[in-house]
Amino acid sequence: MSNNVWIKQSLRLLGHELRRGELTIIFLAIVLAVATVFSLSGFSHQIQAAILSKSTSFIAADRVFRSSQPIEESILAKSDELGLESALKLEMGSMVFANDKLQLAEISAVGDKYPLRGELLIQNVQGGVKEQKAPKPGQIWVEQKLLDILGITIGENLEVGMAPLEVAGVIKQMPDASFSVFTSGPALILNVKDMPKTELIQPGSRLGYKALFAGESDAIEEFEEWIKPQVNETQRWYDIQSSRSALSASLDSAEQYLTLASMLGIVLAAVAVAVASRRYGQRHQPMVAVFKAMGASQRHITKLYFLHWGLLSAISVGAGLLIGYVLQEIGLNTMQEQFELTTRVSMMEPLVIAIITGVLCSVAFAIAPLKQLVTIKPLAVIRGFEHNTFHYLQMLPAILALYTLLHLFSRDWLKSVVLLGGGALVSIILLVLGQAFVSAGRSVGSKSGRALHLAFANLKRRAKENSVQLVSFTIAIKLLLLIVVIRSDLIGQWQAQLPDNTANRFLINISEQQVDSVNQFMEELAIPGSGLYPVVRGRLTAINQDSVTSDVSKEEDKDPEQQRRGVGRELNLTWRTNLPDNNEIISGQWYSAEEDKAQVSVESGVAERLDINVGDSLGFQIGSENFVVEVTSIRKVDWQSLQPNFFMIFNPQVLSDFPATYISSHFVEPEKVQSFNRFLAQYPTISMIDVEAMIGQLRSVIDQVSLAIEFILVMVVIAGSLVLIAQVQASMEEREREIAILRTLGAKGSLLKNSVLLEFVCLGLVAGLMAGMAMEIAVYFIQTQVFKMSASFHLEYWGIGMVAGATFVGVMGMISCWRLLNMSSVTLIRRTM
């Protein structure tokens, strides 16, 4: 044969099958895999970027570099070189003076470009509120609480250290304001150029230096790669997701929700390619056997089909990219307003991932069927074709490809392994259960009507093929149910963490003399709250009589055996008779009121980090006094709940004699805000922290993720539908022969139609039941291990899975077989000859 004969034959075969529609399923499977990955990856990237962009206002920048020492010039020079915007900020607590009064304030000295993200809103003397950058040198902006305490107004001077500065406005919104309930006092902002005048920077001063950075994502990432290796233990580089706030935790959860939902879509698309590839190989076996019988070499056949497959894959990948881009744009345009998509992120990464996905799917999932195809023997024409020969090693390329896809998409090897391993385990269990259900159906079918009897006979006769089909149906329905549960139940649980009455105001620095007045006011206005928590500042000094360091030290002359690691700062200690809400005892027992011995309950994270166990003794220092207490319980604390939380809670006998201030959290309805503020005006020493803006942003993130998952659900439903169609199509040839024989034996059309419908309905019903069971197991691990939620059961979705499975598989099966069922006996016999 000529060297290019195989090329001509391959092109002729491709054109012929494209015209006849023989390649429809495999084409759609690869197209869907690529389109799913491209659209979901691009959509998720864009939505996550939009959510992050909106959330960066809470740190006033895209990235923040924090240090206990002045920011090095080399860092700022590198950021300028990469075209980043930068701003400086210095934070400290200090006393300020006016009218012979003094007050501790949280001082922020900022550069001229502050803030880089978010809005700094300042109220002027006329009462107007305007967005501003840093104050002018010689001027300051303060919170209203500070003016009330010191008895001054806008336009008057306030002494900050040694510098008298003019109060030029009142802070109404500060983008990176601290939401900690243990802040030192009201906020004060001055220009960093005024800091030398104040003479506040002295040896031993507790200062925090910040460099804020903002710019294009590529430049930020390049700068991040450069600076991260240089960050030491006294410094910190972070973004909004690593800022250790409630918002950062919500953003992490949002990213996990989107990634998980998208990964499920990728698995479904991969399954569709695998099923369609298997059918492709089986359907072409007779043609290859004839080619070989006519003298074609195996090398010739191999080149012919691999070119044929390669061209098909290239066309499919190209079409998938185009469709994926269109779907992504439709989704983004639909949600333009909700997500405020002002800028678009680069689509290069989703494009590369989508192309890799197409190549992996077309190669890894087809290599086993194609290898089996090109090695078929010519005598198979006489002996018959072994459609279902299977070796477990054939799965290895597909498993490796699927893991690669999951890891490419999620960037999380553990999540990818868990999803892949869990899927494999579930598949094995489903295969065993599927064979058991199919076998059990034989006895049921023998006692039923003719159509049902014939349906169960067909199920039993194709027990092996039906078991594989059943697994595919089950996985498809399970993943669909999982997305629905994520959309409704898991998102619902996430929303439940921020109910309508979530605390939106914190009161701190309440003196013991003010406790009764605060309680009485809250009762009169029916303002719900957490109750008052006493707070005493103290330091952990010893664990089991071993002194602890204030922090980790790298000094080589310090023996690590002599000192244990400590918390590194003073702690806010409290006492309480009852276990607080959103706290759970996981080890030991909560102390009883009757016991007199000194006891403490320790938060689980601190206990793990410091290797503290129930029964250990802890030494503390408050002022000049030292005391020892026994650890009687370890608590798990829900840090996402907006209420006062503590590392250490003592029984009242330990701390009640120490002077304390009190804190509390409250939900203040909009119509009660003015009364609430008027009450606080009577007590200038009480500070109030408003977290309404943060709660609004948290709820916004939840709503946006919910919308995004709805779009992903549509894509997953399409992928699941294609899996079902591909599996039904895989059994078409065998069904043709069966229907031809039954027609020849005189079976009526109504009997055949009813039996085929019942066969698919039974498969869908069983698949729906097993999908519900598999989904429940998957949701349990997702709830408890991924999102750290309490487990819940979803039996109603089992019923939904069974009804949806029976309906969908039944309808798709009948649509696929309808043409066969309406063919004449002669036509069927000719097709099967």
N, C-alpha and C positions, 0 to 999 in steps of 0.2 A: 504493500500500500504506500501511496505517496505520504511524505512527512506531514503534510497539512490536511490529509483526509480527515483525521480525527477532529480537527478544528471545525471543518465544514459540517461534519456530522453533529458535533456538539451544538453549533449554532442553529442547525436545522431542527434538532431535537428541542432546543429551548424555544424557538419560535413556534414550533408545532404545539408544544404543551401550553405555552402562554395563550395561543389562540383558542385551544380547546378548554381552557380553564382548569387543566389538570394540576397546575402549580398554585392554585388559589390559596389553599390552606397554608402551605409552607411559606408562600410569599407574605400572607397576612401575619403569620406567626412572627417572622423576622421583622417585618415592618412594625408590628405592635411592640416587640421587645425594644427596638431602637426608639420608636416614638414615645413609649412609656418612660424609658430612662431619660431621654432628652427633655421631654416636657416636664416630668416630675423633678428631675435634677435641676433644670433651669428655673422652674417655678419655685421649688424649695429654696434654692440659692437666693432668688430675688426676694421672696417673702421674708426669709431669715434676715437678709440684709436690710430690708425695710423696717422690720421690727427692731433690729439692733440700732439702725440709724435713728429711729425715733426715741430709743431708750438711752442713747449715749448722752442725752441732755442731763441724765442723773449723775454723770461724772464730769460734765462740762467739756468733754473731749472724746476722741476716738480711743486714745490710750493715755495712760497716766504713769509717770515715773516718779516714785516717792522715795525719799532718802532722808536720813537723819543729818546729812551734811549738805552744804550748798551744792547745787547742780553744776557739774563740770562743764566747762565751755566746749569741750570736744563733743559732748552729747548734743548741745544746741547747734554746733557747727554741722554735724552730720545730718541733723533734721533739715537744716537750711539747704544743704547740698541735695537732698532728695525732694525738695520743694514742699516740705510740710510746714504748716502753720504751728507755732509754738507760743505758749504763754507760761509765765512763772506764777507760782503761788506759794506763800509761806504761811503756815498755820501754827498758832500757839494760843495758850490761855494766859490772860494777864488781867490785872486790876486796872480799871479806868476810873477817872475822877471828874466830878462836876458838882458845884454848889456844896462843897465840903462833904459830899457823899461819894462812896466808892462801890464798885460792883465788879465781880469777876465776869469777863466776857470772852467769847470765842473769836479771836482776831484772825482775819484773813487779809494778808497783804498780797495784792494781785498786780500782775503786769498789765500794760495798756490794752492787750488783745483779749484779756479774759472777759467773758467765757468764749471758748471756741465752738461749743455746741450748747444748745438750749438758750433760754432767755433769762437775763437778769433784769427783773422789773423793779423800778424804784419810783416811789411816790414823792413828788416835790411839795413845796410849801403851799401851793395852790390846791393840792389834793389830786392833781393829775398823775396817772401812772404811765411810765414810759420805759421802753427797753433801753438799757444802757450797757456800756462797756465799763472799764475800770473808772473809779472816781478820779478827778483831777488832783494833782499834788496839792496838799494843804486842806483837802476835804475828805470827809468820811461819810459812809452810809451805815445806818444801824437799824436794828429791829425796834419796833415800837415799844416793846417791853423794856428795853434799856432806857428809853426816854422817860417812861413812866416811873421807873425806879429812881432815876437821878433827878427827876423834876425839871427837865429842860425841853426845849422845842427845837424844831428845824431852824437853823441860822445861828444858834448859839454854839459856843466852843465846848469841847470835851477833851480832857487831857488823857492822852494815850502815852504812857510812860512819861517822858520829859517833854513831849510835843503837844501843844494846844492845837487841835484841829477842828475845823468847822463842820458841824453836822449839816450836810447838804441834802439829805433825803432819807426816806425810810424804806427798808428792804421789804418788798412785798413777795418776791419770789427769788430764790437763789438756786441755780440749777443743781449744784453739787452740795446742797445743804446736808448736814448730817442728820440721819433719822434715828441716831442712837438716843435712847432715853437717858443716857448718862453723860450728856454733853456738859461742859463746864458752865455755860451761861448763854445769854443772848448773843447773836452774831453781830460782828462789826467788820466792815470792809474798808480798807484804806489802800492807797496806791503804794506799791512796793518801794517807790523812790523816797517815801517818807519814813521808811523804817530806820535809817541811820539817825534821824532826828529824835526818834522815840527812845533810843539807847536801850531798847528791850533785849537786844541780842547780847547776852553776856555769857561768859564761861559757865557751863552747867545748865544753861537754859534748855527747856524741853521744846524743841522746834521740829516741825515737819516741813520739809522742802518738797514741792511738787513741780514737775514740768509737765504741762499738758500739751498733747500733740493731736493734730487733726489733718486729714488730707485724703488723697486717693488711696483706695484699698491696696493696690500693688505697692505703692511707696511706703504705706504703713507696714505692710508685711516685710518688705526689705529692711526697713528700719528695725523692726522687731527681731529679725534674724541677727542683725548686727548687735543690738543692745543686750539681748537675753543672756549670752555667755558672760557678760560683764557684771550682771546683777549679783551682789553679794547678800549676806544674811541680814544686813542692816537696810537693805533697799527692797523695793517691790515694783514690779512692772505689771500692770493689769489693765483689763478692759472692763466693760460693764458686766460681762458674763463671769468674770473672776473677781468681782468686787465684793464678794461675801455679803451680799444683801438679799433681801427677799425678792427683789426684781431679778437679780442675777440667777437665783434658783429657778424662777419662773421661765426665764429665757432658756435655761438649760433644758427644762421640761418641754418647752415649745419645740426646741430643736430635736429632742428625742421623739416627740410625737410625729413630727413631719418626716423625720428619717425613717422611723419604724413603718409608717404607713406607706412610704415610697418603696422601702425594701420589699414589702409584701407584694406590691405591684410588679417588681422586677422578678420575684420568684414565680409568679403566675405566668408572666411572659416567657420565662425560660422553660417552664413546663410545657407551654403551648408549642414552642420550637421543638422540644424533645419528642413530643407526641407526633407532630407533623413530620419530623424527620424519619421517625420509625416507619410511618405509613408510606412515605416516599420510597424508602428502601425496599419495602415489601412489594409495592406495586410495580417496581421496575425489574424485579427478579426475572420474570418470564422474558422480557426483552433482552436482558444481558445474557441469559442462557441461550437464546436464539442467536445472538451475535457470536457467541463462542462456538456454537454448533456450526456456524457458517465460516469459521476460521479466524475470527478476530482474536488477537492475543490479549492476555490479561493486562499487559502494559498499555495497549491501545484503549481497552475499555476504561482503565484507570484514568488515563489522560482525558478521555472523552467526558467522563462523568464529573471529574474534578473541575474541568473547565466549565461544564454545564452548571455545576453547583456554585462555582465561584462567581460566574456572571449573574446567576439568580440572586446570590447573596449581595453582590454589589448594587444591583437594581433595588433590592429590598431595603438595604441600608440607606441608599439615597432617598427613596420614597419615605422611609421612616423618619429621617432627619427633617424632611420637608413637612410631613404631617405633625411631627413633634413640635416643630417651631410654631406652626399655625395653632396647635392646641395650647401651647404655652402662652402665646400672645392673646388668645381668646380668654384664657384664665386670668391673665394679668390685667387685661383691659376691663374685664368684668369686675375686678376687685380694686381698680385704680383708686377710687375714692376712699374705700375702707382702709387701704394700706398706705395711702399718700405716697405713691411711687414716683417721687420727683426725679430720681436718677436710676439708671439701669446698671447692674453689675455686668462684668464681662461674661459672655456666654462661651468662652473658649473651653473652660473646664467641663461644663456639661456636654459640649460638642465632642470633646475627646473621649469622655466616658461613654457617650452614646455610640460612637464609632467602635470603640473597643468592645462594647456590649454586642454590637452586631456581628463583629468578627468572631468573638468567643462563642456566641450562640450558633452561628453558622458552621463553625469548625468543631467545637467541643461536643455539642449535642448531636452532631450528624456524623462524626467520625466512625462510630461503631456501626450504624446502619449502612454507611457507604462502604466500609470495609467488608461487611458481610455481603453487600450487593456485588462488588467487583470480584469477589472470590467464589460466587455461585458456580456450580458445576453444570456443564451442558446437559448431563443426564437428569438434572432436576426437572426438565420438561416432561420426562417420562415418569420419574419416581415421585414427583410432587415436591412442592416447596415447603421448607420448614420456616414458617413465618415467625415462630416464637422462640427460636433458639436464643438463649440468653446466658451470659456469663457476667458474674459480679464485677470482674475487672473492667468490663465495658463501661461501668458507671464512673470509673475513676476520673477520666477527662472531664465528664459533665460535672462531677462534684467539685473538682478543682476550679473549673470555670465559674461555677455558681458562687463558690467562696470568693473568688477574685472579684466578681461583680459586686457582691455584697460589701466587701471590704473597700472597693473603690468608691462606692456610694456613701458608706457610713463612716469610713475612716476609723472604725472601731473593730479591732480583730476579735475581741471577746464577744461582742454582740453578734458578729457575723458567724462565729463558731457556734454560739448558743442557738441561733436561728437555724443554721444548717444542721447541726447535730440533733436539735429537737425535731426538725422536720423529718430527718432520716428515721429517728426512733418512732415518731408518729406514723410514718409510712409503713414501717414493718408491722406495727401493731394493727394498723388499718388493713393491711394485706391479710393478716391472720383472721381478723374479725370479718372481713369481706368474704373470705372463703367459707367461714362458719355460717354467715347469713345466707349466702347463696345455697349452701348445702341444706340448711334448715328449710329453705323455701321449697325443696322438692316434695317433702311430705305435705306441706300446705297446698301446693299446687295439685297434688294427686286427688285431693278431696274437693277441688273447686270446679267452676264452670270450664267449658272448653277453651275459651280465650285465655283465661288465667292459667289453666293447666298447660297450654301451649307456651305461654310466656315463661312459666317457671321451668318448663322442659328446656327451652332455649337458654335460660340462665344457667341451668345445670350443665348443659352440653358445652357451653363456653365458659366453664367455671374459672379457668386460668385467665383467659382474656378479660372476663367480666371483673375478676378481682383487681386486675391492673386498672381497668376502666373505673372501677369503684373508687380506688385510691385517688385517681386523678380528679374524679368528680368531687370526692370528699375534700381533698386539699383545696380545690378551687372554691367550694362553698365555705370551707372553714376560714380561708383568708378573707372572703367577702364578709363573713360574720364578724371576723376579728376587726376589720375596718369599721363596721357599723358599731361594734361595741366601743372601740376607741373613740368614735365620733360622739356617741351618746353617753355611755356609762363612764368611761375614764375621764373624758372632758368634764362630765357632770361632777365627778368626784373632785376634780381639780377646781372647778368653779365653787364647789361646796366649801373649799378651804377659805374662800372669801365671801361669806354670806353678806346679805344686805346690811346687817347690823355689825359688820366688822369695825373694830375700834379705829377711829380716825383722828383722835386727839390723845396725846400723852401729857400728863401733868407730872412735873418733877420738882424737887426741892421743896416739898410740902413739909412744914415744920410740925412737930407733935402738937403744938397749940392750935394749929389750923385744921387738924384732922376732922374734928367734930363739925366744923363749919362746912368743910368740903363735902362730907357725907350728907349733912342735912340739905345742902343745896341740890345735890344730885338726886336725892329722894323726892324733894319738892317738884323738880322739873322732870322726874321720871327718866333720867339719863342713865342708861345701863353702863356698867363698868366692870373692871376686873377685880375691884376691891383694892384697898391700899396695901402696898408692900413696903415695909421698913427697909432702909438701905444703910449699911455700915461699910465703910471702906477698910479693907484689911489685906494682908499679904500671907500667902502660903509659904511657910518657912521650913517645914520638915514633913517627910513621909516615913512612918515607922522609925522615928528618931534619926533618920538620915536627913541631913540638911540638903536643901535643894538650891540649885543655881537660879539666878534671876532669868537666865536664858541660856541657850546653847552657846558654848564658847569654843573658839578654834585655837585658843592659846595652848601651845605645846607643853608649857610647864604646869598645866593644871591636870591633876590626876582624875580621870573620869570615874574612878571607883570611889573617890572620896565624896563626890556630890552628885545628886540626881538632878535631872532637868526639872525646872519649875514652870509656872505659867508665864513668867516674864513681865508681870505688871501687877498692880494692885487689883484686887477683885471687888466686885460689888456683892456683898454678903447680905443675906436676909434670913429671917426666921418665920416659921409658919406652922400652925397647928395641923392644918389639913393639906393633903396633896393637891397642888394647883391643877386646874384644868389643862388639858393638852400635855400632861406629864404622865408617864407610865412607869411603874416600878418593874424593872426587868431582873433585878437581883436583890435579895435581902428583903427587909420589911420596913414600912414606914413607921416611925416611932409613935408610941402611944403617949397620951398626955400625962399618964400617971408616972412615967419613968423620969427620974431625976438626973440620970447620967447624961453627960454632954455627948450629943450625937449630931451627925451631919449626913445629908443625902447628896451624892455627887452625880453630875450630869455624865452620861455614858461616854461622850466623846472625849471629855477631859480625863475620865477614869481610864480609858483605853490608852490615851497618849502618855499619861503619867504612870501607867501600870498600877492603878489603885484598885483594890478589891474590897469587898465587904469584910469587915473585921480589922482592916488597917487603921492605924492611928495617924491623924494629921495634926501638924503644929501650925498655929496661926499667930500673927502679930497684928494687933490693932493699937495704933499709937505706941505707947511704951509698954503695953501689956501683952504677955504671951500666954497661950493656953493650948491644950491638946484635946481633940475630940475623936470619937470612934466613928468610922464609916459603917452605917447600918443599912444603907440601900444605895443602889445605882439606878438612876432615872434616865429614861429616854424622853427627850424634850422635842416638841414640835416647834422648831425655830421659825417656821413660816407663819405661825399664828401671831397676829399682831397684838401681843400682850406681853407684859414684863416677864422675862425668863432669866434664870440664874444658873450659874454653874454649881454653886453651893447653897443649900438650904439647911439651916440649923433648927433644932428644936428651941422653943422660946427661952428655956433656962440659960442658954449659952450667951445670947447677945442682948437680951432685953434690958440690961443695965447700961449698955453703951448708948451714947447719944446718936440718934438716927434721924435721917430725913425720909420722906415717904414718896413713892411714885404710884401712879395708877394710869389705866388706859380707859377711854370712854368712847362710845358711839354717840356723836352729837348730830341730830337731824338738822337739816338746813334752817328750818324755822326757829330752832333753838340756839343758833350760833351767836346771835347778838346778845341774848341773855347770858349765855356762857361767857362771852368776852367781857360783859359788864361786871359779872361776878369776879372774874380774875383781875380786873382793874383795881379791885379793892385790896388785892394781895400782890403787890409788885414783886415780892420775893419768889412767888410761884412762877415757874417757867412752863410754857405750853409748847409742844411740838405738834405741828399739823402735818399729818401724813396722808391727807386726802389726795394729793397729787400722785403719790406713789401708788395708792390703792387704785386710782383711776387707770394708771398705766398698767398695773397688773391685770385688771379686768380687760383692758384693751388687748393685751397680749393673748389672753384666753380666747376672746371673741375672734381675733384674727386667725389664730391657729384653727379654731373650729371651722371657719370659712374655708381655710386652705385645705383642710382634710376633706371637706365636701367635694372639692374639685378632684382631689386624689382618689376619692371613692368612685367617682365617675370613671376614671381611667382604669381602676382595678376591676370594676364591673365589666368593662369592655374586655380586659385581659381574661377574666374568668369565663366570659361567654365564649371566647375563642378557644380556650382549653376544652370546654364542653363540646363545641362543634368539631374540633380536631379529633377528639376521642370517638365521637359518633362516626365521623368519616372513616376512621381507621378500621371499622368493622364492616364497611359497605360491601366489599367484594364477597365476603362470606355470607352476608345477608342476601345478596343477589341469588346465590346458589340455593340457599334455604327456601326463599320465596318461590324460585323456579320449580323446585321439587314439590313443594306443597301445592302450587297451582296445578302442576301436572297430575297430582293425586286427587285433585278436585276440591281443594279448599276454597271457600268463598272469600271474596274480597273483604267483607266486613269482619270475618274471623281473623284474617291476617292483620288488618288494620288495628283491631282491638288488641290482639296479642302483642303486636309491636309496641303500641301505646302503653299497655300494662307492663311490658318488660322494662321500658324506660322509666315509667313512673315508679316501679318497684326499686330500680337502681337508684333513682333520685331520692326516694324516700329513705332508703338505707343510708345513702351517702349523706343526706341531711342530718340523720340521727348521729352518725359517726362524726360528722363535721361539728355538731354541737358539743359532743364530748371532747373532741380535740381542741376546739376553741376554748372551752372552759379551762382545760389544763394550761393552754398558752396564756390566757388572760391572767390566771393565778400567778404565774411566774412574772409576767409583765408588771402586774400590780405590786407584787411584794418585792421583787428584785430590781426592776428598772426604775419604777416611779416611787418606790418606798411607801405605797399606800396599803391600807388594810384590804384583805381579800374579800370578795363578794361573789355571789353566784348569780347566774343569768339563765335560769331554766326556761324563761320565756323565749330565749333565742334558740333553744333546741327545737321548739315547736315551729318557730319561724324558719329554721334551717330545713326541717323536714318538709314543710309545705312548699317553701321556695325550691328546694331540690326536686321534689316530685313534679311540681309545675314546670320548672325551667327545663329540666332534663327531658321530661315527657314532651314538651312542646318542641324543643330543639331536635329531639330524636325523630319526632313525626315529620317535622319540616325536612330534615335530611333524608328521610326514607320515603317521603310522599311520592316522589317521581317513580321510585321502584315499585311501590304498592299499586300504582296506576298503570304500570306497563302490562302489555299482554303477555301471555305465557310464551308465545313464540319468540317475542323480542327478548324476554328474559333468558330463554334457553340459548339463543344466539349469542347474547352477551357473555354467557358463562362457558361457552364452548372453548 
